[in-house]
Amino acid sequence: MKFFYLWVFSLAVPFHSGNASEAASDISSKAEAPAPALLANNTEDLSPDFPYNINSLAREQGIKHDLKYDGCNGFIRAGYIQTNVKHADKEQAYGSGSELGCGFSWGRFFKFHSSAFAVINPSFNGSDNDAIQGDFFNAYKNSYITLGEAVMTLSYDRFEAHIGPQRINTPHMDQDDLRLLPNIFEAYLIDYHVSDEFYIGSGFVRTAKGWENNGNAEDFVGIGDAFGGDSSQAWLVWGKYQRGKLNASAWYYSIKDVQQIFFADIVYQNKFKGLFAYELGGQFDLGRSTGNESAGFVEANTLGVFASVSAYGLTFTTAFNKNFGKSAAVNSVGGGPFFTSMEDLTLDAVDSGSKAQSLLLNLEYQTYFVQGLTIGVAAGDFQAEKAEDFHAQEFDTYLRYQFQQMLSVDIMYAYIKDLKSSVNAEQVRVILNYQF
């Protein structure tokens, strides 16, 4: 009976109608910060925010402010994922996920938005848990219903507070919407808009829920636990500046008994005589273990640079990250901020990560003939200071089609080659998303 209710909830979503607005496809939009909260329209886009880790500059945009506060909205997704490691059993799974949310507002000062999530593990996946790829489901690879967002927004003059479980996108804590459901954070945040170009903020994050919370996806766990340690206290302070062609941000995290993190980045965008557009970026990431170091010793200093050029719908990007610390690069709850992150491999996951480095090459095409269609290929090389300790390469092919703000299709194929052990792996991921 429980499965029946889950299935009804999942299927009910498509029968609602939805409003759509045309999605921008210009390459420069990837690095732009969102409009300040006080100016944001309340048309929440529930398509997967970051369908790939590649070219994910927008992940550093800040707190998500575009919730729908009047009426109801949501999404339904269907997905397939397969992971195949050489000399090991293949794991695969089909699944569906849904969100149904409603909100209301009281004048300019008070808004509230709440939603529920549901995930369905269909019976045709079988009963052999060892053969089911678990990223879609809870820790027991079962279906579940759980709280999504329950966020209250209080506004006064240039101040805005966001209180409760919510989506956020910051360099080291983000929704990482690569599966059936995004990550959700129990957070208490306030920001102040100094001007249209500059805002600052601070806040507290207690817990995290989602497929990357280092525990059970349906439950909130302490934010320190999600980072691999043990605590439920994290303080954030940030500042963001955007004016004209320049976009910069700085972030500080203090996660009790786990680590302190400082992150800063800067991105410059311009066009050359109307012939092509280009972007140049740099980033710095610093991590230090604190308290009882429940997640282990951390002393990382990571630099990153990237450059991209775009013309006639084609965009070529190259990026490089290097860790100069005494430990692996700083980890994240989500996809992380590094320019070289890919579908599977990220700099912080490099074994023997002290002085690790990574290189990314990416070619992407946004076709003029089919609006909303993006195809791309990427190659990455990840290695420790001594290649014999860790050296792996990843090759990705991906496709994304988005029809207005209503329907999206994401297909990703990743091939990971371990040059040290000759153990190769493949991953296929397909996500269909409809929002109303």
ZABAMAR-95950 format. One line per 5 residues: their letters; for each residue x, y, z of C-alpha. Coordinates in pm, 1 decimal, always signed. Layout:
N
A = X/Y/Z | ...
This chain:
436
MKFFY = +0.0/+0.0/+0.0 | +286.5/+238.8/+79.0 | +425.5/+180.1/-270.4 | +82.1/+258.4/-419.3 | +69.7/+600.1/-253.1
LWVFS = +421.9/+675.1/-367.5 | +331.8/+582.1/-724.4 | +14.3/+795.5/-721.0 | +211.0/+1095.1/-593.4 | +469.0/+1050.4/-868.0
LAVPF = +214.4/+1018.5/-1148.1 | -10.6/+1301.9/-1033.4 | +239.8/+1571.3/-1116.0 | +219.4/+1577.6/-1499.4 | -152.8/+1653.0/-1501.9
HSGNA = -93.9/+2011.4/-1389.7 | -28.4/+2282.8/-1644.6 | +279.4/+2501.4/-1626.7 | +404.2/+2837.5/-1740.0 | +730.2/+2848.8/-1931.9
SEAAS = +976.8/+3114.6/-2024.3 | +1245.2/+3087.6/-2288.8 | +1580.2/+2960.4/-2155.5 | +1890.4/+3159.0/-2238.6 | +2163.6/+2970.2/-2421.1
DISSK = +2444.8/+3224.5/-2451.6 | +2769.3/+3090.6/-2309.9 | +2827.1/+3400.6/-2103.3 | +2517.8/+3327.2/-1894.6 | +2700.8/+3040.9/-1725.4
AEAPA = +2914.8/+3273.4/-1519.8 | +2660.0/+3545.1/-1449.6 | +2533.2/+3591.7/-1097.7 | +2156.6/+3597.0/-1053.6 | +1963.9/+3918.2/-1005.5
PALLA = +1955.3/+4035.0/-643.0 | +1681.1/+3873.6/-438.9 | +1478.8/+4190.5/-407.5 | +1460.0/+4211.0/-787.8 | +1404.5/+3841.9/-862.9
NNTED = +1088.1/+3725.8/-1030.7 | +906.8/+3441.4/-860.6 | +916.5/+3188.0/-1144.5 | +1118.5/+2899.7/-1008.5 | +1298.9/+2687.8/-1267.1
LSPDF = +1290.8/+2327.9/-1143.4 | +1476.4/+2171.7/-1434.5 | +1807.4/+2016.8/-1323.4 | +2016.9/+2320.4/-1235.5 | +2355.1/+2164.7/-1307.1
PYNIN = +2303.7/+1860.1/-1528.3 | +2681.1/+1812.3/-1549.6 | +2975.3/+1916.2/-1335.2 | +3141.4/+2041.3/-1654.5 | +3122.2/+2419.5/-1706.2
SLARE = +2947.2/+2459.8/-1371.6 | +3051.9/+2817.6/-1295.5 | +2692.4/+2901.0/-1209.8 | +2721.2/+2671.0/-906.3 | +2897.9/+2956.2/-728.3
QGIKH = +2606.5/+3191.7/-779.6 | +2489.5/+3204.0/-418.6 | +2162.8/+3147.8/-241.9 | +1863.0/+3048.2/-454.8 | +1601.9/+3324.5/-440.2
DLKYD = +1353.6/+3247.8/-716.7 | +1102.6/+3026.6/-533.9 | +737.7/+3039.2/-634.3 | +542.1/+3186.9/-344.4 | +192.1/+3214.5/-491.4
GCNGF = +26.6/+2889.6/-591.7 | +183.1/+2548.8/-647.7 | +448.8/+2401.0/-873.2 | +676.6/+2101.9/-895.7 | +835.3/+1845.0/-1124.1
IRAGY = +834.5/+1480.2/-1217.2 | +1145.9/+1298.8/-1335.4 | +1224.3/+960.9/-1478.7 | +1579.4/+834.2/-1484.6 | +1811.8/+551.5/-1574.6
IQTNV = +2164.8/+502.3/-1445.9 | +2418.9/+227.9/-1509.3 | +2764.9/+183.9/-1359.8 | +2992.7/-82.2/-1503.1 | +3338.8/-148.3/-1358.8
KHADK = +3573.4/-386.8/-1538.6 | +3600.3/-723.6/-1362.9 | +3302.9/-635.5/-1140.2 | +2926.1/-673.4/-1159.1 | +2723.0/-415.4/-1348.6
EQAYG = +2481.2/-202.7/-1144.3 | +2183.6/-26.6/-1298.3 | +1856.0/+128.5/-1192.1 | +1540.0/+287.4/-1326.4 | +1357.0/+533.9/-1106.5
SGSEL = +1119.3/+827.6/-1089.0 | +1114.9/+1128.7/-860.3 | +871.2/+1410.8/-792.4 | +841.5/+1738.6/-609.3 | +514.1/+1911.6/-523.7
GCGFS = +544.8/+2253.1/-360.0 | +315.1/+2539.9/-266.5 | +377.7/+2885.9/-133.8 | +215.2/+3208.6/-28.5 | +323.7/+3563.0/+47.0
WGRFF = +206.0/+3838.1/+279.1 | +294.2/+4174.3/+132.2 | +660.0/+4245.1/+66.8 | +783.3/+4122.0/+401.6 | +685.1/+3757.3/+448.9
KFHSS = +691.9/+3459.0/+212.0 | +672.5/+3085.4/+272.0 | +734.7/+2790.2/+40.6 | +706.8/+2422.1/+126.9 | +739.5/+2106.7/-81.2
AFAVI = +751.4/+1728.5/-55.8 | +976.2/+1488.7/-245.8 | +894.8/+1134.3/-356.3 | +1117.6/+870.7/-513.9 | +993.2/+546.8/-668.4
NPSFN = +1197.2/+229.4/-709.1 | +985.0/+32.5/-960.1 | +943.8/-340.0/-914.5 | +1116.6/-424.1/-1243.0 | +1450.7/-320.1/-1090.7
GSDND = +1434.8/-656.4/-915.2 | +1501.9/-758.6/-556.9 | +1876.9/-811.9/-578.2 | +2011.4/-498.8/-407.7 | +2365.3/-579.5/-517.8
AIQGD = +2258.3/-527.4/-880.3 | +2075.0/-196.3/-818.4 | +2265.9/+128.6/-862.1 | +2178.8/+315.6/-543.3 | +2219.6/+683.5/-634.2
FFNAY = +1847.6/+727.8/-702.6 | +1710.4/+580.3/-379.1 | +1759.3/+578.2/-2.5 | +2032.9/+390.0/+180.6 | +1832.8/+66.4/+152.6
KNSYI = +1765.4/+125.0/-220.2 | +1394.9/+169.1/-146.1 | +1127.0/+422.2/-244.7 | +1054.0/+706.5/-4.1 | +862.7/+1030.1/+60.1
TLGEA = +1035.5/+1310.3/+245.6 | +1026.4/+1682.4/+317.0 | +1171.5/+1895.3/+38.7 | +1179.2/+2265.4/+118.8 | +1009.4/+2446.9/+405.0
VMTLS = +1167.5/+2789.2/+375.0 | +1042.3/+3117.5/+515.3 | +1168.1/+3440.3/+358.4 | +1161.6/+3765.9/+554.3 | +1239.3/+4092.0/+370.8
YDRFE = +1294.8/+4443.1/+493.8 | +1455.0/+4722.5/+294.8 | +1778.6/+4566.0/+157.7 | +1785.7/+4275.2/+403.5 | +1651.3/+3931.0/+324.8
AHIGP = +1650.9/+3621.6/+547.9 | +1593.8/+3262.5/+433.0 | +1506.4/+3022.9/+714.5 | +1449.0/+2648.9/+696.3 | +1523.5/+2355.2/+461.6
QRINT = +1609.7/+2499.0/+119.2 | +1814.3/+2467.6/-198.2 | +2137.8/+2661.5/-188.1 | +2425.4/+2690.9/-434.7 | +2761.0/+2780.8/-287.9
PHMDQ = +3108.8/+2660.1/-385.7 | +3130.9/+2384.7/-122.2 | +2760.7/+2325.4/-47.4 | +2525.2/+2297.6/-341.8 | +2214.9/+2114.9/-458.6
DDLRL = +2414.7/+1912.3/-715.9 | +2102.6/+1828.7/-912.6 | +2245.4/+1533.1/-1107.5 | +2002.6/+1260.0/-1002.4 | +1628.0/+1237.0/-932.0
LPNIF = +1630.1/+1493.3/-649.1 | +1854.5/+1783.6/-549.3 | +2040.9/+1820.9/-220.8 | +1855.3/+2021.2/+46.5 | +2015.0/+2207.6/+338.4
EAYLI = +1862.1/+2312.5/+668.6 | +1995.6/+2666.6/+671.5 | +1939.8/+3002.9/+841.0 | +2076.2/+3273.0/+614.2 | +2060.4/+3650.0/+582.4
DYHVS = +2199.0/+3872.8/+309.5 | +2224.4/+4245.4/+260.3 | +2218.8/+4406.5/-83.0 | +2460.0/+4695.0/-63.7 | +2377.7/+4777.5/-425.9
DEFYI = +2258.1/+4606.0/-740.9 | +2619.3/+4499.0/-802.4 | +2728.6/+4394.9/-454.4 | +2577.9/+4191.5/-174.8 | +2707.2/+4026.2/+138.9
GSGFV = +2563.4/+3759.0/+361.8 | +2613.6/+3524.3/+652.4 | +2434.5/+3234.3/+806.6 | +2428.6/+2893.1/+965.1 | +2383.3/+2547.3/+809.4
RTAKG = +2291.1/+2260.3/+1039.8 | +2204.9/+1956.3/+826.6 | +2197.9/+1825.4/+469.3 | +1975.2/+1581.1/+282.1 | +2030.0/+1424.9/-58.6
WENNG = +2219.4/+1168.5/-259.7 | +2555.0/+1318.9/-154.9 | +2500.1/+1366.6/+218.4 | +2730.8/+1074.8/+302.6 | +2440.9/+887.4/+461.0
NAEDF = +2077.7/+818.6/+385.2 | +1941.0/+1039.0/+104.5 | +1593.9/+1064.8/+261.1 | +1717.8/+1189.8/+600.2 | +1887.5/+1505.9/+717.6
VGIGD = +2232.1/+1435.6/+861.2 | +2465.0/+1677.2/+1039.1 | +2650.9/+1900.4/+795.6 | +2979.6/+1783.5/+945.0 | +2871.5/+1423.2/+892.4
AFGGD = +2795.1/+1504.9/+529.8 | +3155.2/+1626.0/+494.1 | +3277.9/+1294.2/+632.1 | +3323.2/+1407.0/+992.7 | +3095.8/+1452.4/+1292.6
SSQAW = +2906.3/+1775.5/+1371.9 | +2593.0/+1976.2/+1296.8 | +2733.0/+2328.5/+1291.1 | +2861.3/+2528.1/+994.9 | +2887.8/+2907.3/+970.9
LVWGK = +2905.2/+3085.9/+636.0 | +3007.5/+3436.4/+535.3 | +3014.3/+3552.6/+173.8 | +3033.1/+3847.7/-56.3 | +2954.6/+3873.9/-426.8
YQRGK = +3024.6/+4146.9/-677.2 | +2914.4/+4174.7/-1037.4 | +2945.6/+4475.3/-1259.2 | +2970.9/+4483.2/-1633.1 | +3214.2/+4218.5/-1748.6
LNASA = +3349.5/+4127.9/-1403.7 | +3209.6/+3874.9/-1157.0 | +3385.7/+3796.8/-826.8 | +3299.7/+3624.2/-501.1 | +3455.0/+3524.9/-167.9
WYYSI = +3326.0/+3260.9/+75.0 | +3425.9/+3148.8/+425.3 | +3299.1/+2829.8/+594.0 | +3361.5/+2718.7/+950.6 | +3246.1/+2360.2/+1006.0
KDVQQ = +3286.8/+2271.4/+1372.8 | +3539.1/+1993.8/+1443.1 | +3581.7/+1934.9/+1069.8 | +3747.3/+2217.8/+876.6 | +3759.3/+2582.9/+781.7
IFFAD = +3738.0/+2674.0/+414.1 | +3811.7/+2994.8/+228.2 | +3722.6/+3021.4/-139.8 | +3752.8/+3311.2/-384.2 | +3706.3/+3339.5/-757.1
IVYQN = +3699.1/+3599.0/-1031.2 | +3562.1/+3570.2/-1385.9 | +3601.6/+3820.6/-1668.9 | +3377.8/+3811.4/-1978.2 | +3404.8/+4008.9/-2299.8
KFKGL = +3356.6/+3999.7/-2675.3 | +3613.6/+4065.4/-2944.2 | +3484.2/+4291.1/-3224.1 | +3161.1/+4096.2/-3234.8 | +3345.2/+3791.6/-3370.9
FAYEL = +3361.5/+3578.1/-3059.0 | +3305.0/+3589.5/-2684.2 | +3558.9/+3478.9/-2427.3 | +3588.6/+3418.1/-2054.4 | +3890.2/+3410.3/-1824.7
GGQFD = +3873.6/+3293.4/-1467.2 | +4079.5/+3219.0/-1159.3 | +4001.7/+3057.9/-825.3 | +4170.6/+2991.5/-491.9 | +4058.3/+2734.5/-236.3
LGRST = +4205.6/+2688.4/+111.9 | +4113.1/+2428.0/+371.6 | +4234.8/+2368.5/+727.2 | +4117.0/+2103.4/+972.0 | +3979.5/+2231.8/+1303.6
GNESA = +3886.3/+2101.7/+1646.7 | +3911.4/+1725.8/+1679.0 | +3958.9/+1691.6/+1299.4 | +3674.0/+1440.5/+1279.7 | +3712.0/+1422.4/+899.7
GFVEA = +4087.9/+1376.9/+920.7 | +4380.2/+1606.9/+857.3 | +4316.3/+1885.0/+604.2 | +4574.6/+2132.1/+480.9 | +4498.5/+2218.6/+120.7
NTLGV = +4586.8/+2518.6/-97.6 | +4435.4/+2485.9/-444.7 | +4463.7/+2720.0/-740.7 | +4264.1/+2704.8/-1061.7 | +4250.3/+2885.3/-1395.1
FASVS = +4021.3/+2850.4/-1692.4 | +3965.7/+3006.9/-2031.2 | +3690.3/+2965.9/-2285.9 | +3614.4/+3105.4/-2629.2 | +3276.5/+3092.7/-2801.2
AYGLT = +3168.4/+3158.3/-3160.8 | +2886.8/+3034.6/-3385.7 | +2743.6/+2820.5/-3107.6 | +3073.7/+2642.2/-3039.8 | +3251.3/+2685.6/-2707.1
FTTAF = +3595.9/+2551.8/-2627.0 | +3703.8/+2548.9/-2262.8 | +4027.6/+2451.5/-2096.9 | +4090.1/+2449.6/-1721.5 | +4363.5/+2350.7/-1479.4
NKNFG = +4368.3/+2295.5/-1101.5 | +4669.2/+2235.6/-879.6 | +4680.7/+2156.3/-508.5 | +4990.0/+2281.9/-324.8 | +4883.8/+2159.7/+19.6
KSAAV = +4984.1/+1872.5/+244.5 | +4651.2/+1690.6/+206.2 | +4395.7/+1623.3/-63.9 | +4196.3/+1919.9/-194.1 | +3894.9/+2031.4/+9.0
NSVGG = +3586.8/+1813.8/-38.2 | +3226.7/+1932.3/-77.1 | +2864.7/+1839.2/-18.8 | +2770.4/+1859.1/-385.4 | +2970.9/+1894.9/-703.1
GPFFT = +3232.6/+2129.3/-561.1 | +3379.7/+2449.1/-707.5 | +3677.3/+2326.9/-910.0 | +3700.6/+2428.9/-1275.2 | +3813.1/+2078.8/-1376.1
SMEDL = +3530.2/+1877.2/-1218.1 | +3372.7/+1612.3/-1440.9 | +3088.0/+1362.5/-1422.0 | +3281.8/+1122.0/-1198.7 | +3631.9/+1253.3/-1127.3
TLDAV = +3700.8/+1565.3/-921.3 | +4027.3/+1698.6/-783.7 | +3933.0/+1635.1/-419.2 | +3870.9/+1265.2/-495.6 | +4229.1/+1202.1/-610.9
DSGSK = +4393.0/+938.6/-389.2 | +4730.5/+1050.5/-256.2 | +4584.7/+1395.0/-318.2 | +4867.0/+1608.2/-177.7 | +4997.7/+1814.1/-470.3
AQSLL = +4744.0/+1658.1/-705.5 | +4656.5/+1827.6/-1031.9 | +4385.7/+1804.5/-1296.8 | +4338.6/+1925.7/-1652.7 | +4011.0/+1963.7/-1844.9
LNLEY = +3938.0/+2012.2/-2215.5 | +3577.8/+2064.2/-2321.7 | +3405.5/+2132.6/-2654.1 | +3037.4/+2224.2/-2647.1 | +2791.0/+2309.9/-2923.4
QTYFV = +2461.7/+2491.6/-2883.5 | +2291.4/+2440.3/-3217.6 | +2109.1/+2718.1/-3399.5 | +1881.1/+2467.7/-3572.9 | +1722.6/+2320.5/-3259.4
QGLTI = +1685.6/+2583.4/-2990.4 | +1760.7/+2450.1/-2643.7 | +1983.5/+2164.9/-2764.4 | +2339.3/+2137.7/-2627.6 | +2587.8/+1862.2/-2706.5
GVAAG = +2941.4/+1831.0/-2577.3 | +3249.8/+1621.3/-2526.7 | +3512.0/+1655.0/-2254.4 | +3839.3/+1493.8/-2151.3 | +4014.6/+1520.0/-1817.5
DFQAE = +4339.3/+1401.7/-1664.5 | +4373.5/+1362.4/-1284.6 | +4695.0/+1264.8/-1113.5 | +4879.7/+1276.6/-786.1 | +5227.5/+1426.0/-748.7
KAEDF = +5361.5/+1081.0/-837.8 | +5163.3/+927.6/-1121.5 | +5231.6/+578.5/-985.9 | +5021.2/+669.6/-678.1 | +4716.9/+788.8/-874.0
HAQEF = +4658.3/+862.9/-1239.6 | +4318.7/+844.6/-1409.4 | +4152.9/+992.9/-1714.3 | +3787.6/+1057.1/-1789.9 | +3611.4/+1102.4/-2123.0
DTYLR = +3255.6/+1238.6/-2126.0 | +2992.0/+1279.3/-2394.0 | +2670.4/+1458.8/-2308.0 | +2349.0/+1596.5/-2452.3 | +2093.0/+1830.9/-2304.3
YQFQQ = +1765.5/+1942.3/-2457.6 | +1544.8/+2194.3/-2281.8 | +1208.9/+2302.1/-2418.0 | +1132.6/+2639.4/-2262.6 | +1101.0/+2584.3/-1883.6
MLSVD = +879.6/+2281.1/-1910.7 | +1070.3/+1980.5/-2041.7 | +1435.2/+1878.2/-2032.4 | +1632.1/+1569.0/-2131.4 | +1985.8/+1502.8/-2007.1
IMYAY = +2204.3/+1218.4/-2132.6 | +2557.8/+1161.5/-2004.5 | +2812.1/+892.1/-2084.8 | +3138.5/+880.0/-1891.1 | +3435.8/+649.3/-1944.6
IKDLK = +3695.9/+641.8/-1666.7 | +4035.9/+487.2/-1732.4 | +4264.3/+409.0/-1437.5 | +4616.7/+424.2/-1581.8 | +4770.8/+285.9/-1265.1
SSVNA = +4567.5/-33.8/-1229.5 | +4414.9/-74.7/-1578.5 | +4069.1/-102.0/-1417.4 | +3824.9/+90.9/-1634.2 | +3469.6/+199.9/-1559.5
EQVRV = +3169.5/+334.6/-1748.5 | +2864.5/+528.6/-1639.0 | +2546.8/+611.2/-1831.4 | +2289.3/+853.4/-1691.1 | +1960.2/+963.1/-1848.3
ILNYQ = +1721.7/+1207.1/-1675.6 | +1385.8/+1319.3/-1819.2 | +1232.9/+1615.4/-1637.8 | +889.5/+1775.1/-1668.3 | +793.3/+2072.5/-1454.5
F = +462.8/+2243.7/-1401.4
